[in-house]
Amino acid sequence: MKASERVAQLIKIWPKVYPNARTELNFENPLELLIATILSAQCTDKRVNMVTSALFKKYRSAKDYAKAPQAELENAIKSTGFFRNKTKSIRAATSTIANKFGGKVPDSMEELRELPGVGRKTANVVLGNAFGVNDGIVVDTHVIRLSQRLGLTKEKDPEKIERDLMKLVPKEHWTNWSHWLIWHGRRRCFARKPDCANCEVFRLCPSGKVFLRTGVARKPDD
């Protein structure tokens, strides 16, 4: 089966398996999503949500974050890890938003990439989930792993993987595609011992039978 045919069938199946697939970061506006996404690097969404529940009440605007003392903000986000670098990124990005973009998070890839500490992945998260703009595909560790296992790419570099996926996945599904793969990666296609025996898309996965045969995957009775 060609990769394009596999993708077409997956697009029909994913919404049935994960009808509520979405980002699992809590946010109410583009600024909150930007902050949460920066905090999510090397950190679980659950931990980020625990931190932002208080953070979003204290800091309401880009100017609030930009003016916050480094030590104060570091202490507020410390449990997310890499807090010093994350604090620098947040303060620098929000300062640019406040001074260059009138306090509003920009809604284009080009302008989002002008924000210090904001790369393509973060920009894609904000565009797709806060603005409903399909400019690219979020490629995180789950998307990398599943894209390779599903035979959709042989690349290892996130931007090269994104380019491969953008050729295969219709543009209107780019944001949801990331959600589907991330949800499946967290709930079924684990990095270690994937649950191939119960996988909803097993028949479309070229890796599943190999994993079961070689003992990489969980056995049906595990």
Buried (B, 14 or more C-beta within 10 A) or exposed (E): EEBEEBBBEBBEBBEEBBEEBEBBBBBEEBBBBBBBBBBBBEBEBEBBBBBBEEBBEEBEBBBEBBEBEEEEBBEBBBEBBBBEEBBBBBBBBBBBBBEEBEBEBBBEBEBBEBBEBBEBBBBBBBBBBBBEBBBBBBBBEBBBBBBBBBBBBEBEEBEEBBBBBBEBBEEEBBBBBBBBBBBBBEEBBBEEEBBBBEBBBBEBBEBBEEBBEEEBBBEEEE
